[in-house]
Amino acid sequence: MLAAFCVDTVNIFCIKLGSSIRQPLAVPKCLVFCLRVLFPVSAYFKMAVVGCPVGKCFTLTWKLENMSYCWQKNEEPLRSPIFVVDALEGTRWTLSLYPRGFEDGNYIGYFLDRDADCSRADDIEIDYVLSFAAADGSALQESKVIKRAMPKGKGFGWANFVTTEEVFVRNRSRFLPDDTLTARCRMWRSDGKTTENGQIYARTRLGVESRSAVWNIDDFSHLEPYKVISFPINSTTGNKELMNLDLYLTGGQKFEKMLHFKLTARDPRINMSTIQLSLLDNAGGKTERVKGEVWFNVPEKLHRQLTFQTTRNRLMDAKDVYLPNDVLSVLCECTFSTGVVVQEIEAARYGDKDSIPGQPFANLADELSVLKKNLRSSLEEGFMSDVKLKAKTCSFPAHKVILSARSPVFKAMFSSDMRESMCDSVDIRDMDDETVRRMLQFIYTDDVVDLEWSSASDLYEAADRYEVLTLKEKCSSYLKANLRPSNACAALLLADLHHDEGLKRVVQDFILKHSWEVINSDEWKQMMETDLKLAAETMYLEFKE
């Protein structure tokens, strides 16, 4: 039998024989199911039991949520909750992950550590395997079997387990579904005396918050070069400054004046932030956009500068569009990390026993399917809806709580002082009806079907705008799988516009592989006229490699 319990403020999990199961917190099953759909984390319970190379073993499956917002610098780890395994003489263990490298910043480090505060045997000999798993439980990256005599306070593993590019860029959709990394460790006694299978499911969630506000810059045409003006990014209550955004112009009388922005953290809890700035036209529509990432605990990246390609002179030439009453409007959208907010053991199994009494793991997938069906019905019928999304010609009833759970942008809209938080509608008339319908269907059910190139491209843009990252990754995967010489230029422009380096590199590789067909196409000639820099960058890769 298994027993799960907490000691003081640390999550410790013990595997014990002859004990009953005890949960630290009882949560209604219906609420668990709702949260699993509204806050998707690639359900643990649908994951297959993974076999061990020899006989019986203990398996820890550790989910790390919001992995893109980890702030750790080189040689700085993320650690799992502590777990205790009585089958291994009551020893205490943790997994340690180095997202920005243990030694080389191009690789993720991954280790199994034995806790130093342990009164058990000084050394214990075990075999273990470390892996990163896909949503279905299959191994995406796996170490060989490691045989070690593990002393107290020591850890062993792989400094160069997998490249950061593989996880965060090239195969992001597989390694990070819903921005969640699944790390797994299987371990057993080297003497073969592990008598039963044990499984623990642990979770670490990095806190992520979003803010969105419009910065109206008055008297813009008279702003002097290098004079800094500032805009505070406040908490939802407005009484605390979280970050500060500075704007200054560069250039003299003979040079174009460029718009530069830099972000600084005021709240010490904020470790890392993504930021997107969008120029707004006189109708409130987004035009040019720039994106960036800032790690505030890394001195050399303390201030991250963002620069628009559009200059002040160009904005003044189109002042009727961009400068009504000499006011430039910039939409500032930030999503930032505030540290570890959840560190817990979620569930356990030993033999045929679950840590959720009366709830077999196999039934959860069926019940989630029923819940998704009910959510789809709520969307289609508009039952108890409290907001409408107004697309080009149609309005779609929806629920603020569900939109907020799936999209940081909607969450910011409905929880800040933005106009949408006070209204019962959101105006997105620049998006066609079918794209909005498909996006809502995915938000409510996690399903997207019958994609074609045009619909996938439109849905990709919508997902990027509202930061529905899983949908964006699904659309990106479709575009990658359906590249043709006739659509490669469109895909390249799309990836570049949305700063999607993973998609961009795949498209560039495709273009170089099919260079004769692409470069002789009308689409390439048109891109040479509209974005010569991007075309040159792509061709440079041929000679660079």
PLY file of the C-alpha trace (Angstrom):
ply
format ascii 1.0
element vertex 545
property float x
property float y
property float z
element edge 544
property int vertex1
property int vertex2
end_header
0.00 0.00 0.00
1.00 3.62 -0.43
0.89 6.56 1.89
1.14 10.18 0.79
1.70 12.92 3.30
3.39 16.26 3.84
6.03 17.06 6.47
6.21 20.71 7.61
6.25 22.93 4.54
8.11 20.52 2.24
6.42 17.99 -0.01
7.72 14.56 0.91
6.35 11.34 -0.51
6.93 8.00 1.22
6.45 4.52 -0.21
5.53 2.26 2.68
4.35 -1.30 2.98
1.39 -2.04 5.26
0.16 1.58 5.36
-3.12 3.06 4.23
-3.47 5.85 1.67
-3.87 9.33 3.10
-4.37 12.53 1.08
-3.15 15.89 2.46
-6.09 17.67 0.79
-9.44 16.33 -0.40
-10.66 17.95 -3.64
-14.05 17.14 -5.22
-13.55 15.03 -8.32
-15.79 17.25 -10.46
-13.57 20.24 -9.62
-10.44 18.27 -10.47
-11.87 17.41 -13.88
-12.90 21.00 -14.59
-9.48 22.32 -13.65
-7.79 19.73 -15.85
-9.70 21.04 -18.88
-9.65 24.74 -18.00
-5.99 24.66 -16.97
-4.63 21.89 -19.22
-1.48 20.17 -18.01
-1.37 17.01 -20.15
-3.23 14.78 -17.69
-1.02 12.52 -15.64
-3.58 9.81 -15.46
-3.80 9.13 -19.19
-0.10 8.33 -19.19
0.73 4.67 -19.61
2.69 2.81 -16.95
6.26 2.62 -18.21
8.03 -0.70 -17.95
11.44 -1.11 -16.33
14.45 -2.77 -17.93
14.51 -5.30 -15.08
11.57 -6.54 -12.97
9.98 -4.02 -10.61
10.95 -0.38 -10.17
9.93 2.96 -8.76
8.95 5.76 -11.20
8.73 9.48 -10.51
6.90 11.56 -13.12
7.48 15.28 -12.60
5.52 17.95 -14.47
7.00 21.44 -14.78
4.30 23.92 -15.83
4.96 27.24 -17.62
8.42 26.02 -18.54
8.98 28.88 -21.01
9.00 31.28 -18.07
11.77 29.61 -16.07
14.25 32.28 -14.99
17.19 30.12 -13.89
20.57 31.17 -15.20
23.48 28.87 -16.04
24.32 26.41 -13.21
21.05 27.22 -11.41
18.58 24.32 -10.98
14.86 23.77 -10.71
14.24 21.01 -8.15
11.38 18.56 -7.77
9.54 17.98 -4.47
11.46 15.66 -2.12
10.34 12.04 -2.19
11.20 9.15 0.13
11.36 5.52 -1.04
11.15 2.91 1.72
11.91 0.19 -0.83
15.33 1.85 -1.16
15.99 1.85 2.59
13.92 4.96 3.25
16.24 7.25 1.32
15.22 10.78 0.24
15.66 12.06 -3.32
15.05 14.96 -5.69
15.35 15.53 -9.43
17.34 18.60 -10.51
16.92 20.28 -13.88
19.24 22.97 -15.25
17.12 24.65 -17.98
19.92 27.03 -19.02
22.74 24.60 -18.59
24.80 22.91 -15.90
27.99 23.83 -17.76
27.17 24.55 -21.40
24.21 26.92 -21.84
23.25 25.16 -25.07
22.25 22.02 -23.16
19.76 21.18 -20.41
21.35 19.42 -17.42
19.37 16.66 -15.67
20.36 14.87 -12.42
19.08 12.54 -9.69
20.20 13.81 -6.27
20.21 12.02 -2.94
19.25 14.32 -0.09
22.01 15.14 2.41
19.59 15.28 5.35
19.05 11.54 5.52
19.69 9.22 8.49
19.67 6.09 6.36
22.56 4.16 4.80
25.61 6.19 3.85
25.68 4.53 0.43
23.01 2.69 -1.52
23.56 1.10 -4.90
20.83 1.72 -7.45
20.24 1.64 -11.19
18.25 4.47 -12.77
17.16 5.97 -16.09
16.34 9.65 -16.72
14.02 10.75 -19.52
11.79 13.49 -20.92
8.38 12.15 -21.91
5.71 13.07 -24.46
2.08 13.63 -23.50
1.31 9.94 -24.13
4.13 8.78 -21.86
6.56 7.71 -24.58
10.20 8.75 -24.11
11.36 11.67 -26.26
14.87 11.71 -24.80
16.24 8.98 -22.53
19.56 8.25 -20.87
21.23 4.89 -20.72
20.91 2.89 -17.48
23.13 4.48 -14.82
24.50 2.23 -12.05
25.72 4.15 -9.00
26.52 3.80 -5.34
24.71 6.97 -4.20
26.21 8.67 -1.12
24.33 11.27 0.89
24.26 14.75 -0.60
25.51 13.67 -4.03
23.86 13.63 -7.43
24.62 12.05 -10.76
23.16 12.48 -14.22
23.86 14.28 -17.47
25.24 17.80 -17.88
24.38 17.69 -21.61
21.12 15.74 -21.50
19.47 17.43 -24.51
19.95 20.73 -26.36
17.85 23.70 -25.33
17.04 24.31 -29.00
15.58 20.81 -29.33
13.23 21.33 -26.38
12.32 25.02 -26.68
12.40 25.49 -30.47
12.71 22.58 -32.89
10.44 20.05 -31.12
8.68 22.40 -28.73
5.20 21.03 -29.46
6.32 17.53 -28.41
8.49 18.42 -25.42
6.31 21.29 -24.13
2.60 20.62 -24.78
0.68 23.31 -22.90
4.14 24.70 -22.02
4.63 21.76 -19.64
7.76 19.61 -19.53
7.42 16.02 -18.28
10.58 14.71 -16.61
10.72 11.09 -15.51
13.07 8.95 -13.43
12.90 5.16 -13.09
15.00 3.62 -10.34
15.49 0.17 -8.78
17.85 -1.67 -6.49
20.97 -2.93 -8.20
20.64 -6.22 -6.31
17.26 -6.87 -7.97
15.33 -6.87 -4.66
12.76 -4.23 -5.62
9.56 -6.22 -5.02
6.75 -4.00 -6.36
6.19 -1.18 -8.84
5.65 2.27 -7.36
4.70 5.52 -9.08
4.60 9.12 -7.91
3.26 12.11 -9.84
4.78 15.44 -8.78
4.14 18.95 -10.05
5.98 22.26 -10.02
4.21 25.33 -11.37
6.04 28.54 -12.15
3.85 31.52 -11.39
2.88 33.48 -14.50
0.87 36.71 -14.60
-0.13 38.99 -17.47
-0.72 42.70 -17.76
-1.96 44.73 -20.70
-2.29 48.51 -20.99
-2.27 51.26 -23.61
0.43 53.91 -23.28
-0.75 57.20 -24.80
2.34 59.31 -25.53
1.30 62.98 -25.72
3.01 65.64 -27.84
4.91 62.91 -29.66
6.14 65.06 -32.56
8.02 67.31 -30.10
9.75 64.53 -28.18
13.49 65.31 -28.08
16.14 62.68 -28.94
17.53 60.79 -25.91
14.98 62.31 -23.55
13.54 59.40 -21.56
9.86 59.20 -20.75
8.49 56.39 -18.59
5.34 54.34 -18.28
4.55 52.29 -15.13
3.11 48.79 -15.48
1.03 48.39 -12.34
-0.66 45.59 -10.43
-4.34 44.89 -11.08
-5.27 47.04 -8.08
-3.13 49.87 -9.45
-1.40 50.57 -6.12
1.89 48.80 -6.87
4.35 49.34 -9.71
5.49 45.98 -11.09
7.70 47.07 -13.98
8.71 50.24 -15.74
8.87 50.83 -19.50
11.10 53.63 -20.83
10.94 55.22 -24.28
13.61 57.36 -25.91
14.45 58.41 -29.47
17.86 58.14 -31.10
19.18 60.07 -34.08
20.02 63.68 -34.88
18.95 66.19 -37.49
20.35 64.16 -40.40
19.24 60.75 -39.17
15.93 59.00 -38.79
14.77 59.02 -35.18
14.23 55.42 -34.00
11.87 54.45 -31.17
13.66 52.46 -28.43
12.02 50.87 -25.38
13.58 49.17 -22.36
11.93 47.26 -19.52
12.99 47.29 -15.86
11.54 45.27 -12.95
10.37 47.13 -9.83
8.88 44.12 -8.02
11.64 41.77 -6.74
9.32 38.77 -7.23
9.49 39.18 -11.01
12.28 37.05 -12.41
11.54 37.00 -16.13
9.09 38.63 -18.52
8.03 38.48 -22.13
6.85 41.74 -23.64
5.03 42.64 -26.84
4.61 46.25 -27.96
2.14 47.14 -30.72
1.64 50.47 -32.46
-2.08 51.30 -32.61
-3.74 53.17 -35.44
-6.57 55.66 -35.02
-9.11 52.80 -35.00
-7.29 50.95 -32.21
-5.95 48.26 -34.55
-2.49 46.77 -34.09
0.03 47.56 -36.81
3.75 47.02 -36.25
4.74 44.76 -33.34
7.97 43.89 -31.53
8.53 41.11 -29.00
11.26 40.37 -26.50
12.25 38.45 -23.36
13.96 39.81 -20.25
15.67 37.91 -17.42
15.88 40.38 -14.55
18.21 38.27 -12.40
20.92 38.18 -15.07
22.93 41.47 -14.89
23.93 41.59 -18.55
20.27 41.33 -19.55
18.90 43.65 -16.86
17.50 46.01 -19.49
16.27 44.54 -22.74
15.89 47.05 -25.56
13.15 46.78 -28.16
13.14 48.91 -31.30
10.41 49.54 -33.86
11.36 49.55 -37.53
9.04 52.51 -38.05
10.71 55.87 -37.37
9.20 59.04 -35.94
9.35 60.73 -39.34
7.31 57.95 -40.94
4.74 58.14 -38.16
4.49 61.90 -38.62
4.07 61.44 -42.38
1.03 59.29 -41.57
-0.12 61.37 -38.60
-3.79 61.06 -39.55
-3.45 57.32 -38.98
-1.00 57.15 -36.04
-1.00 60.54 -34.33
-4.52 61.84 -33.71
-4.06 65.03 -31.66
-0.29 64.31 -31.73
-0.77 61.28 -29.44
0.99 57.99 -30.22
-0.71 54.94 -28.71
1.32 51.82 -27.88
-0.29 48.64 -26.55
1.99 47.07 -23.92
1.41 43.37 -23.19
3.60 41.65 -20.58
3.60 38.11 -19.26
6.01 37.57 -16.41
7.26 34.90 -14.02
6.97 35.34 -10.26
8.74 32.21 -9.04
7.57 28.74 -7.98
3.94 28.92 -6.80
3.12 25.19 -6.62
5.46 22.42 -5.46
3.51 19.29 -4.64
2.88 15.57 -4.96
-0.36 15.13 -6.94
-0.97 11.39 -6.99
0.59 7.97 -6.46
0.18 4.31 -7.30
1.65 1.17 -5.85
0.77 -2.11 -7.51
-2.94 -1.79 -8.34
-3.69 0.87 -5.73
-4.28 4.56 -6.46
-3.82 7.54 -4.20
-7.32 8.71 -5.19
-9.64 6.21 -3.45
-12.36 4.78 -5.64
-11.09 6.53 -8.77
-9.28 4.16 -11.16
-6.86 5.95 -13.47
-8.42 4.38 -16.55
-11.77 6.09 -15.95
-10.40 9.63 -15.99
-9.99 9.85 -19.75
-13.64 8.84 -20.23
-14.87 11.40 -17.71
-12.74 14.12 -19.27
-14.30 13.25 -22.62
-17.76 13.77 -21.13
-16.68 17.09 -19.63
-15.32 18.28 -23.00
-18.65 17.34 -24.59
-20.50 19.40 -21.98
-18.18 22.38 -22.49
-18.72 22.20 -26.24
-22.47 22.26 -25.61
-22.11 25.31 -23.33
-20.20 27.10 -26.09
-22.67 26.24 -28.83
-25.76 27.06 -26.76
-24.27 30.13 -25.06
-25.62 28.92 -21.72
-24.80 31.43 -18.93
-22.37 33.31 -21.19
-21.14 36.67 -19.89
-19.22 38.07 -22.87
-19.52 38.19 -26.66
-16.65 38.12 -29.13
-17.62 40.34 -32.06
-15.93 39.09 -35.23
-16.25 40.47 -38.75
-19.98 39.72 -39.18
-20.99 37.48 -36.24
-20.95 37.59 -32.45
-19.99 34.52 -30.41
-21.19 34.12 -26.80
-18.50 32.89 -24.40
-17.51 32.72 -20.74
-14.86 35.03 -19.28
-13.57 32.43 -16.83
-12.87 29.89 -19.57
-11.30 32.45 -21.92
-9.11 33.71 -19.05
-8.02 30.19 -18.10
-6.81 29.44 -21.62
-5.43 32.83 -22.71
-3.22 35.23 -20.72
-4.37 38.03 -23.04
-8.06 37.48 -22.28
-7.16 37.15 -18.60
-5.44 40.54 -18.70
-8.43 42.07 -20.50
-10.96 40.86 -17.95
-8.90 41.44 -14.80
-7.33 44.85 -15.49
-8.57 48.37 -16.10
-8.90 47.76 -19.83
-12.19 48.69 -21.45
-13.14 45.04 -22.02
-13.20 44.30 -18.26
-16.11 46.71 -17.87
-18.03 45.57 -20.95
-19.84 42.44 -22.02
-18.22 42.33 -25.46
-14.79 42.20 -27.11
-14.44 43.76 -30.55
-12.21 41.69 -32.87
-13.75 42.66 -36.20
-10.40 42.30 -37.96
-10.73 38.51 -37.54
-13.07 36.52 -39.77
-15.95 34.56 -38.27
-14.58 31.10 -39.06
-11.24 31.82 -37.37
-12.93 33.05 -34.19
-15.26 30.03 -34.19
-12.33 27.62 -34.55
-10.31 29.38 -31.84
-13.23 29.21 -29.40
-13.79 25.55 -30.21
-10.18 24.82 -29.31
-10.30 26.94 -26.14
-13.33 24.98 -24.90
-12.50 21.46 -26.12
-8.78 21.34 -27.03
-9.85 20.08 -30.48
-8.94 21.48 -33.89
-10.06 19.59 -37.00
-10.15 19.86 -40.80
-7.28 22.30 -41.10
-6.24 23.62 -44.48
-3.34 25.94 -45.28
-5.40 29.13 -45.22
-7.35 28.28 -42.06
-4.19 27.06 -40.28
-2.40 30.34 -41.10
-5.31 32.47 -39.87
-5.71 30.35 -36.74
-1.96 30.55 -36.08
-2.16 34.37 -36.10
-5.18 34.35 -33.79
-3.49 31.93 -31.39
-0.38 34.11 -31.31
-2.38 37.28 -30.67
-4.23 35.74 -27.71
-1.29 33.56 -26.57
-3.16 30.27 -26.86
0.19 28.54 -27.13
-0.98 24.95 -27.63
-3.18 26.00 -30.54
-0.32 28.00 -32.02
1.93 24.93 -31.81
-0.69 22.70 -33.46
-1.08 25.16 -36.33
2.69 25.50 -36.60
3.03 21.71 -36.82
0.45 21.65 -39.61
2.27 24.37 -41.55
5.61 22.57 -41.18
4.11 19.30 -42.39
2.44 20.91 -45.41
5.18 23.13 -46.79
5.30 23.40 -50.58
7.39 25.59 -52.91
4.23 27.59 -53.61
3.54 28.45 -49.95
7.04 28.55 -48.45
7.40 32.33 -48.85
4.07 32.97 -47.14
5.11 30.67 -44.28
8.46 32.44 -43.94
6.83 35.87 -43.78
4.32 34.56 -41.22
7.04 33.07 -39.01
9.17 36.21 -39.21
6.22 38.49 -38.41
5.39 36.48 -35.30
9.02 35.96 -34.22
8.62 32.18 -34.33
12.22 31.03 -34.68
11.30 27.34 -34.71
8.89 27.66 -37.63
11.15 30.15 -39.38
14.15 27.82 -39.37
12.11 24.87 -40.65
10.79 27.01 -43.53
14.27 28.33 -44.32
15.64 24.78 -44.40
12.81 23.82 -46.77
13.53 26.78 -49.06
17.23 25.90 -49.24
16.38 22.27 -49.96
14.01 23.32 -52.79
15.89 26.46 -53.77
15.51 26.14 -57.55
11.70 25.89 -57.38
11.22 28.53 -54.70
13.66 31.17 -55.97
12.20 31.00 -59.48
8.64 31.43 -58.21
6.54 34.58 -58.39
6.13 34.42 -54.60
9.89 34.74 -54.08
10.12 37.66 -56.51
7.35 39.41 -54.61
9.08 38.79 -51.28
12.30 40.23 -52.73
10.37 43.45 -53.32
8.59 43.58 -49.96
11.17 42.08 -47.57
14.62 41.98 -49.16
16.31 41.64 -45.75
14.45 38.39 -44.96
15.22 36.95 -48.40
18.91 37.83 -48.01
19.01 36.32 -44.51
17.60 33.06 -45.87
20.09 32.85 -48.74
22.96 33.68 -46.38
22.28 30.43 -44.52
23.18 28.49 -47.67
26.68 29.96 -47.70
27.05 30.02 -43.92
26.43 26.29 -43.67
0 1
1 2
2 3
3 4
4 5
5 6
6 7
7 8
8 9
9 10
10 11
11 12
12 13
13 14
14 15
15 16
16 17
17 18
18 19
19 20
20 21
21 22
22 23
23 24
24 25
25 26
26 27
27 28
28 29
29 30
30 31
31 32
32 33
33 34
34 35
35 36
36 37
37 38
38 39
39 40
40 41
41 42
42 43
43 44
44 45
45 46
46 47
47 48
48 49
49 50
50 51
51 52
52 53
53 54
54 55
55 56
56 57
57 58
58 59
59 60
60 61
61 62
62 63
63 64
64 65
65 66
66 67
67 68
68 69
69 70
70 71
71 72
72 73
73 74
74 75
75 76
76 77
77 78
78 79
79 80
80 81
81 82
82 83
83 84
84 85
85 86
86 87
87 88
88 89
89 90
90 91
91 92
92 93
93 94
94 95
95 96
96 97
97 98
98 99
99 100
100 101
101 102
102 103
103 104
104 105
105 106
106 107
107 108
108 109
109 110
110 111
111 112
112 113
113 114
114 115
115 116
116 117
117 118
118 119
119 120
120 121
121 122
122 123
123 124
124 125
125 126
126 127
127 128
128 129
129 130
130 131
131 132
132 133
133 134
134 135
135 136
136 137
137 138
138 139
139 140
140 141
141 142
142 143
143 144
144 145
145 146
146 147
147 148
148 149
149 150
150 151
151 152
152 153
153 154
154 155
155 156
156 157
157 158
158 159
159 160
160 161
161 162
162 163
163 164
164 165
165 166
166 167
167 168
168 169
169 170
170 171
171 172
172 173
173 174
174 175
175 176
176 177
177 178
178 179
179 180
180 181
181 182
182 183
183 184
184 185
185 186
186 187
187 188
188 189
189 190
190 191
191 192
192 193
193 194
194 195
195 196
196 197
197 198
198 199
199 200
200 201
201 202
202 203
203 204
204 205
205 206
206 207
207 208
208 209
209 210
210 211
211 212
212 213
213 214
214 215
215 216
216 217
217 218
218 219
219 220
220 221
221 222
222 223
223 224
224 225
225 226
226 227
227 228
228 229
229 230
230 231
231 232
232 233
233 234
234 235
235 236
236 237
237 238
238 239
239 240
240 241
241 242
242 243
243 244
244 245
245 246
246 247
247 248
248 249
249 250
250 251
251 252
252 253
253 254
254 255
255 256
256 257
257 258
258 259
259 260
260 261
261 262
262 263
263 264
264 265
265 266
266 267
267 268
268 269
269 270
270 271
271 272
272 273
273 274
274 275
275 276
276 277
277 278
278 279
279 280
280 281
281 282
282 283
283 284
284 285
285 286
286 287
287 288
288 289
289 290
290 291
291 292
292 293
293 294
294 295
295 296
296 297
297 298
298 299
299 300
300 301
301 302
302 303
303 304
304 305
305 306
306 307
307 308
308 309
309 310
310 311
311 312
312 313
313 314
314 315
315 316
316 317
317 318
318 319
319 320
320 321
321 322
322 323
323 324
324 325
325 326
326 327
327 328
328 329
329 330
330 331
331 332
332 333
333 334
334 335
335 336
336 337
337 338
338 339
339 340
340 341
341 342
342 343
343 344
344 345
345 346
346 347
347 348
348 349
349 350
350 351
351 352
352 353
353 354
354 355
355 356
356 357
357 358
358 359
359 360
360 361
361 362
362 363
363 364
364 365
365 366
366 367
367 368
368 369
369 370
370 371
371 372
372 373
373 374
374 375
375 376
376 377
377 378
378 379
379 380
380 381
381 382
382 383
383 384
384 385
385 386
386 387
387 388
388 389
389 390
390 391
391 392
392 393
393 394
394 395
395 396
396 397
397 398
398 399
399 400
400 401
401 402
402 403
403 404
404 405
405 406
406 407
407 408
408 409
409 410
410 411
411 412
412 413
413 414
414 415
415 416
416 417
417 418
418 419
419 420
420 421
421 422
422 423
423 424
424 425
425 426
426 427
427 428
428 429
429 430
430 431
431 432
432 433
433 434
434 435
435 436
436 437
437 438
438 439
439 440
440 441
441 442
442 443
443 444
444 445
445 446
446 447
447 448
448 449
449 450
450 451
451 452
452 453
453 454
454 455
455 456
456 457
457 458
458 459
459 460
460 461
461 462
462 463
463 464
464 465
465 466
466 467
467 468
468 469
469 470
470 471
471 472
472 473
473 474
474 475
475 476
476 477
477 478
478 479
479 480
480 481
481 482
482 483
483 484
484 485
485 486
486 487
487 488
488 489
489 490
490 491
491 492
492 493
493 494
494 495
495 496
496 497
497 498
498 499
499 500
500 501
501 502
502 503
503 504
504 505
505 506
506 507
507 508
508 509
509 510
510 511
511 512
512 513
513 514
514 515
515 516
516 517
517 518
518 519
519 520
520 521
521 522
522 523
523 524
524 525
525 526
526 527
527 528
528 529
529 530
530 531
531 532
532 533
533 534
534 535
535 536
536 537
537 538
538 539
539 540
540 541
541 542
542 543
543 544
